[in-house]
C-alpha cells in the first residue's frame, strides 16, 4: 500500500518537470525562456521545501504519523528542483561564465542567500538514506536535518530580495513558513520540560 | 443511412462579417496570439522610414506584444497581453499644460495627424537586463512640445499615465508595489531631443493595448520604464518631477536611468543583456548605443551619482 502511494506521489511530484518539458517541446516558454525556466524551478524549490516542512504538522494535526514515510521523497524533490534552478542559472543565464558568477555570489546578496539555501540542502540530501540515519544515530541525524529550517528561511529571503516591487508571493511563502515554524514552537513549548526531568 | 438535421444557425449567422471575410488574416492572427486579434485590422498608412533607425534585426512581434511590463494590467510579463484586451482607448486625449504659453488638449485624431508618421527601429533595453528591437511608429515628441510653446521657466517635463481601477483592477499599490497613476519625467532638453518619440504604433500597426495604447513615450537611451505608456497628461514644470519607480525605491531607480553598463543596479549587473529571441548574452552599450547622439546632454554630469 505504502509502496503504491509512494509511486503515485513520485509521479505527482514529477508533474512540474513534465509540465516544463511539455512547454519546452512546444516552444512555449514565453518570450524569455531563460527567465521562465529559472523562475519556474525556483518557485518549485520553495514549494517543495514548504511541502516538506508541512509533513510534521500534518502528522500531528491529522494524527497520521505514517506520513513521515513520504517526507524524504518530498525533501529530495526540493533538492532536485534547487539543483535544476542552479543549473538554469549556470547554463542558460550565465553560460559557465564562472568569473561573473563568482562575483555575483559575492556581490549580489540575493544570490548569496540563494546559494546558502541550496548549500544547506546538500548535507540533508546526502544523509537522507536509512544507512545514514543509522550511522549518525537518530538524535544526531534529526538535529542535522533541522538545517532545513534555515534553508527554507534563506530561500524565502532570497526570493524576497530579488523581486522588483510586487512582494506578494515572497510574503505568502514567508507567511506559510511562519505558520509551519509556529506549529513546531507550540509543540516544543507544550512538551514537559525535559531538562528538569533529566536533572531530577 | 445517416439522417442529419439541418443546423439551426448558419456559421455566418454567428460569426461577425469582418471575421469571415478576413478569414485568413483572422486565422493567422488567432494562431499568432489571441491578443493579436484586434491588432490585425489596424494597419497604419503612409508610414515613412526614418534615418534614425538601427539596422539591427527587428524582434519578432509575438515577443514584443506578449512580453510586457505594464503593471496596471498585472506584474507578470504575459499579464498585459491577457488583461489589456478590453482597455478603452477611444476617446482619448493628452492635456499639455504647465509652464507653456499655449496649453492645449490633443485628442487622438490630432495626435495621429500632428506630424507625418515615421517608422523608427530602436533598441529597447529594460532595467531588468533584457532587450528587444522595436519598429516604433510615431514622431519626435518635440513636435508636440513646440506647439504649446514652453516658457523660459520650463526646465522639466512631467508625464502621467491613464489610471482607473475599473479598467485596471490590478493597478493597486498592494498588488504591484507601485503608486498610481504612473508618472515619469525628463529634463526639457531630453524631451526635446529628436530621438525622444511619441509613439502611436509598432510594426506599422496601431499600438496594441499591452504596449501602451494609444500613445506612449519612447526614449531609446534610457531604461524601458522611462518610456511611459498610455499618456493622458504632459506638464512642463520648473522643478524635477517625481517618477514612479524612483518613488518606489530611490536607491535602485534614479531620475535619469540612462542605460549604462558601468553603473550596476544594486542587485544585478547592467554590463550585459539578453536580447529576447537570441541565445546567450550581449554586452550592453553606453546609452544603449545612442551615445553619439545623446552623450553631449550629460557633459559634466556624474553619471554614477545621477543614475
Interface residues (C-beta under 8 A of the other chain):
Chain A: X30 X31 X32 X34 X35 X93 X95 X100 X103 X104 X108 X109 X110 X161 X162 X164 X165 X166 X167 X168
Chain B: X62 X63 X66 X67 X71 X75 X77 X78 X128 X130 X174 X175 X176 X177 X178 X245 X248 X249 X267 X268 X269 X274 X276 X277 X280 X281
